[in-house]
Amino acid sequence: MRPTRRGLAVLALVGLAVVAAALSGQRSLNAVAAPLLGAVGYGVVECWYADAPTVSVGTVRPGHPGETRALQISLEGTGVVSVTGTVPAGLGGESFDAVVALPETVDVDLELVERGVHRVDGLTVSRRDSLGLVRSATQVPDPTTVVVYPEIRSVAAHPTLAEVVPTDTPVEQQEFDRLREYETGDPLRRVHWKTSARREEFYVVEFDPGRRTQTLTVAADGATAAADEVATVAATVALHALDAGLDVGLALPDERVPPGGGEAHRASVLAALARFEGGSVAEAERDGADVSVVGDADGATVHAGERTVAAEELLGSPDQVRTPGVVRA
């Protein structure tokens, strides 16, 4: 428990009045100091016996660099509190300090900047007395994790990927499962236009992942300095294959994602690549993968079958960045 800035000003005024009274002998100054000191004391008692507010921090939906997310902090109880916190490196945004009357919800805008898993910690909720002179701070113990997926580039027409990712009719060979509402990241070619027009909102076709017969395994490893580029290339290839209707598996130095398909699997692949920090995959596992992405000081290289090409030959122009299902210039 400690005084607020207003409380510090009041205590300074009390001290000044006491010193002036001692030097000049004017006891009337003590009549000014006593009520102010009493107000501070009342604030201490009020904060001491008040129930601590209930704090609930919402989860932040993962996304790609350049997107914006909201961190929602829900506060229940009575009285006035201040909410303070800092935004970690890797996320765009400013430190926040909001004073609200309970119950209230505070929204903090976060810009996703750098690939990785970022922890928003140091969140502090401070109760204030009714006069704003004293505050009692409580730190929220559990940090909030924000997952930033790799950047996804458009795919250039290249025979290397054409050999391992057939794009003729594999999606049509899958068995229809259901229609569902469109979600961010869904390929636009899966939009069921007749249903969407009838219901006035987008619906996409969901296929039965158990009916897939083709599988693509992507291995990714390399130097830590090249981790971002490797993750971008591996994620771009993996999503390209998923969009083509293939089951995709992922092999990383410290993590494996078994082959699969569907939106939940797509999120698992992207989350694993968000956590990728470099390292080496076993040589046998790398050789057994359909596509292997290796990064070094010179950049990323893609190995597919008998072909070895620089990653830039497989990706579209750097100014064409794509989130799954959406191309953004």
C-alpha positions in Angstrom: 0.0 0.0 0.0 1.4 3.4 -1.0 0.2 6.9 -1.6 -0.9 8.1 -5.0 0.6 11.3 -6.5 -2.3 13.2 -5.1 -1.6 11.5 -1.7 2.1 12.5 -1.9 1.1 16.1 -2.6 -1.2 16.0 0.5 1.5 14.5 2.7 3.9 17.2 1.5 1.4 19.9 2.3 0.9 18.3 5.8 4.7 18.3 6.4 5.0 21.9 5.2 2.2 23.0 7.6 3.7 21.2 10.5 7.2 22.7 9.9 5.7 26.2 9.4 3.7 25.9 12.7 6.8 24.8 14.6 8.8 27.7 13.3 6.2 30.4 13.6 4.1 29.1 16.5 0.9 29.5 14.6 -1.2 26.5 15.8 -3.9 27.3 13.2 -1.6 25.6 10.7 -2.0 22.4 12.6 -5.8 22.7 12.1 -5.0 22.4 8.3 -2.6 19.5 8.7 -4.7 17.4 10.9 -7.7 17.0 8.6 -5.4 16.3 5.6 -3.6 13.6 7.6 -6.9 12.2 8.7 -8.0 11.9 5.1 -4.8 9.9 4.2 -5.4 7.7 7.3 -9.0 7.1 6.2 -7.8 6.1 2.7 -5.4 3.6 4.3 -8.2 2.0 6.3 -10.6 2.0 3.3 -8.0 0.2 1.0 -7.0 -2.2 3.8 -10.5 -3.5 4.4 -11.9 -3.3 0.8 -12.2 -6.6 -1.1 -9.7 -7.1 -3.8 -11.2 -6.7 -7.3 -11.6 -9.9 -9.5 -9.5 -9.7 -12.6 -10.0 -11.8 -15.7 -7.7 -11.5 -18.6 -9.0 -12.8 -21.9 -7.0 -14.8 -24.4 -5.6 -13.1 -27.5 -6.4 -14.8 -30.8 -3.2 -15.6 -32.8 -2.5 -13.8 -36.0 0.1 -12.8 -38.5 2.5 -9.8 -38.5 0.6 -6.6 -39.4 -2.7 -7.6 -37.8 -4.2 -6.1 -34.7 -5.6 -7.8 -31.7 -7.4 -6.6 -28.5 -6.4 -7.7 -25.0 -9.5 -7.6 -22.9 -9.2 -7.1 -19.1 -12.4 -7.6 -17.2 -12.7 -6.2 -13.7 -15.4 -7.0 -11.2 -16.0 -5.5 -7.8 -16.7 -2.0 -6.4 -14.7 1.2 -6.1 -12.0 2.8 -8.3 -8.9 1.0 -9.6 -6.1 1.8 -12.0 -4.8 -0.8 -14.5 -1.2 -0.6 -15.6 1.0 -2.7 -17.8 3.7 -2.8 -20.5 3.6 -4.2 -24.0 6.6 -6.5 -24.7 9.0 -6.2 -27.6 7.6 -8.0 -30.6 4.2 -6.4 -30.2 3.3 -2.9 -31.1 1.6 -0.7 -28.6 2.3 1.6 -25.7 2.3 1.0 -22.0 -1.1 1.5 -20.6 -2.5 3.1 -17.5 -6.2 3.4 -17.1 -8.3 4.5 -14.2 -11.8 3.0 -14.1 -14.8 2.6 -11.8 -15.8 -1.0 -11.2 -17.2 -3.1 -12.8 -15.5 -2.3 -16.1 -13.7 -3.9 -19.0 -10.4 -2.4 -20.4 -9.4 -3.1 -24.0 -5.8 -2.8 -24.9 -4.9 -2.7 -28.6 -1.9 -4.8 -29.6 -0.2 -4.8 -33.0 1.4 -8.1 -34.0 4.9 -7.2 -35.2 7.4 -10.1 -34.9 6.9 -13.8 -35.2 7.1 -15.7 -31.9 5.3 -16.3 -28.6 5.2 -13.1 -26.5 4.3 -12.8 -22.9 2.3 -9.8 -21.7 3.2 -9.7 -18.0 3.6 -7.1 -15.3 -0.1 -6.3 -15.3 -1.0 -4.5 -12.1 -4.4 -3.6 -10.7 -4.3 -0.9 -8.0 -7.3 -0.1 -5.8 -7.7 3.5 -4.8 -9.6 5.0 -1.9 -12.6 7.3 -2.6 -10.4 10.4 -2.3 -7.6 9.1 -4.6 -4.9 9.5 -1.9 -3.9 5.9 -1.3 -3.6 2.8 -3.5 -3.2 -0.9 -2.9 -1.5 -2.7 -5.8 -2.1 -6.3 -6.8 -0.1 -7.9 -9.6 -1.9 -10.4 -11.9 0.2 -13.6 -11.5 -0.5 -15.3 -14.8 0.9 -13.7 -17.9 -1.0 -13.5 -21.2 0.6 -15.3 -24.2 0.3 -13.8 -27.6 1.2 -16.0 -30.5 2.3 -14.3 -33.7 2.4 -16.7 -36.7 5.0 -16.5 -39.4 4.6 -14.1 -42.3 2.9 -15.9 -45.3 4.1 -15.0 -48.8 2.3 -15.7 -52.1 3.7 -18.7 -54.0 5.3 -18.2 -57.4 4.7 -20.7 -60.2 7.7 -23.1 -60.0 8.2 -26.7 -61.1 9.8 -27.7 -57.8 6.5 -27.2 -55.9 4.4 -28.5 -58.7 6.1 -31.8 -58.4 5.3 -32.3 -54.8 2.1 -30.2 -54.4 -0.4 -31.2 -57.2 -2.9 -28.5 -57.7 -5.2 -30.0 -60.3 -8.2 -31.7 -58.6 -7.2 -33.0 -55.2 -9.8 -31.0 -53.3 -12.6 -32.2 -55.5 -11.5 -35.8 -54.7 -12.2 -35.3 -51.0 -15.6 -36.2 -49.5 -17.9 -33.3 -48.6 -18.5 -33.0 -44.9 -20.4 -29.8 -44.1 -20.9 -26.1 -44.7 -19.8 -23.7 -42.0 -19.4 -19.9 -41.5 -16.3 -18.3 -43.0 -13.4 -17.8 -40.7 -10.3 -15.7 -41.1 -7.7 -17.8 -42.9 -10.2 -19.8 -45.0 -9.2 -20.1 -48.7 -11.6 -18.0 -50.8 -11.9 -20.9 -53.3 -13.8 -22.9 -50.7 -16.5 -20.2 -50.4 -19.9 -21.7 -51.3 -21.3 -18.8 -53.2 -24.9 -20.0 -53.6 -25.3 -20.6 -49.9 -23.4 -17.3 -49.1 -25.7 -15.3 -51.3 -28.8 -16.9 -49.9 -27.8 -16.4 -46.2 -26.1 -13.0 -46.9 -22.9 -14.1 -45.1 -20.0 -16.2 -46.3 -20.1 -19.9 -45.9 -17.3 -22.3 -46.9 -17.2 -26.0 -47.8 -15.6 -28.3 -45.2 -14.2 -31.6 -46.5 -13.8 -34.8 -44.5 -10.1 -34.9 -43.5 -10.2 -38.6 -43.0 -10.8 -39.1 -46.8 -7.5 -37.6 -47.9 -5.0 -39.9 -49.6 -2.0 -37.6 -50.2 0.4 -36.5 -47.6 3.2 -33.9 -47.6 5.8 -33.7 -44.9 7.8 -30.5 -44.4 11.0 -30.4 -42.4 12.5 -27.1 -41.3 15.8 -26.4 -39.5 18.8 -24.1 -39.6 20.6 -21.3 -37.9 18.8 -19.2 -35.3 19.6 -16.0 -37.3 17.6 -17.5 -40.2 14.7 -18.8 -38.1 12.2 -16.1 -39.3 12.9 -16.7 -43.0 12.8 -20.5 -42.5 9.5 -20.3 -40.7 8.0 -18.0 -43.4 9.1 -20.4 -46.2 7.9 -23.6 -44.3 4.6 -22.0 -43.4 4.0 -20.8 -47.0 4.7 -24.2 -48.4 2.6 -26.0 -45.7 -0.4 -23.7 -46.3 0.0 -24.0 -50.0 -0.3 -27.8 -49.7 -3.2 -27.6 -47.3 -5.0 -25.3 -49.7 -4.4 -27.9 -52.4 -6.1 -30.6 -50.3 -3.1 -32.5 -49.0 -2.5 -33.7 -45.4 0.5 -31.9 -44.1 3.0 -33.0 -41.4 5.8 -30.9 -39.9 9.2 -31.8 -38.5 11.1 -29.2 -36.5 14.1 -29.6 -34.2 12.1 -29.7 -31.0 8.6 -30.4 -32.2 6.6 -32.6 -34.5 3.1 -32.1 -36.0 1.6 -35.3 -37.4 0.1 -35.2 -40.9 -3.5 -33.8 -40.9 -5.8 -31.3 -42.4 -8.6 -28.9 -41.4 -8.6 -25.6 -39.7 -7.4 -26.8 -36.3 -4.5 -28.6 -37.9 -3.7 -25.5 -39.9 -3.5 -23.5 -36.6 -1.3 -26.2 -35.1 1.2 -26.0 -38.0 1.4 -22.2 -37.8 1.7 -22.2 -34.0 4.6 -24.7 -34.1 6.4 -22.5 -36.7 5.7 -19.4 -34.4 7.7 -21.2 -31.7 10.5 -22.3 -34.1 13.9 -20.8 -33.0 16.3 -22.8 -35.1 18.3 -26.0 -34.6 18.8 -29.2 -36.5 16.5 -31.9 -37.6 17.9 -35.5 -37.7 19.4 -36.1 -41.1 17.3 -39.2 -41.8 14.1 -37.2 -41.0 15.2 -34.4 -43.2 16.0 -36.7 -46.1 12.6 -38.5 -45.6 10.6 -35.3 -45.9 8.9 -34.3 -49.1 10.1 -30.7 -48.7 13.0 -29.6 -46.5 13.7 -26.0 -45.7 17.2 -25.2 -44.4 18.4 -21.8 -43.3 21.9 -20.4 -43.0 23.7 -17.1 -43.2 22.9 -16.8 -46.9 19.2 -17.3 -46.4 16.8 -20.3 -46.8 17.1 -23.1 -49.3 14.3 -25.5 -50.3 14.9 -29.2 -51.1 12.1 -31.0 -52.8 12.8 -34.4 -54.5 15.9 -34.0 -56.6 15.6 -30.2 -56.8 17.3 -27.6 -54.6 16.4 -24.0 -55.1 16.7 -20.7 -53.2 13.6 -19.9 -51.2 13.1 -16.6 -53.1 12.5 -18.6 -56.3 9.5 -20.2 -54.8 7.9 -17.2 -53.2 6.2 -14.3 -54.7 7.4 -10.7 -54.6 8.3 -9.6 -51.0 5.7 -6.9 -51.2 2.9 -9.5 -51.7 2.3 -10.8 -48.2 -0.6 -13.1 -47.7 -2.6 -14.2 -44.7 -4.3 -17.5 -45.4 -7.1 -16.9 -47.8 -6.3 -13.2 -48.3 -3.6 -11.4 -50.3 -2.4 -8.1 -48.9 -0.2 -5.8 -50.9 
